[in-house]
Amino acid sequence: MSLDREEYIEQAYFFRSFRERLEENVPSQEVLSSIHEEILSTTKLPMAIQFLRGELAHHGRLGDGMRRLPHYFTAFQSHVISQAEIEMSRFSMEQALLILEREAK
């Protein structure tokens, strides 16, 4: 997968902002409901975030939603988020988002 430079910049912003808000105890659905408005409308990320919000609301998982958008999120990104969503995992969502932020940079 190869996105435009602008898309990677917006992904890094998304993952960082999502992580920071989770650290402030803002629920994931609330973060996804507002953060898509902060992303450049010239990128496809706002649509992807809205899709992820729907997936989270209906199925309770972000990783599955990311996996359904392979043209936008890599298999690695989906895997990292899926691992953080495992209840017994020692891998937190904040750690996953930090990894993805750094990867996008």
RARATA-V878271 format. One record per backbone hydrogen bond with DSSP energy under -1.0 kcal/mol. NH is the residue of the N-H (numbers start at 1). CO is the residue of the C=O. Records with the same first field share a line. If there is no record, write none. Layout:
NH->CO / CO
This chain:
8->4
9->5
10->6
11->7
12->8
13->9
14->10
15->11
16->12
17->13
18->14
19->15
20->16
21->17
22->18
23->19
25->22
26->21
31->27
32->28
33->29
34->30
35->31
37->34
38->35
43->40
48->44
49->45
50->46
51->47
52->48
53->49
54->50
55->51
56->52
57->53
58->54
59->55
60->56
66->62
67->63
68->64
69->66
72->69
73->69
78->74
79->75
80->76
81->77
82->78
83->79
84->80
85->81
89->86
96->92
97->93
98->94
99->95
100->96
101->97
102->98
103->99
104->100
105->101
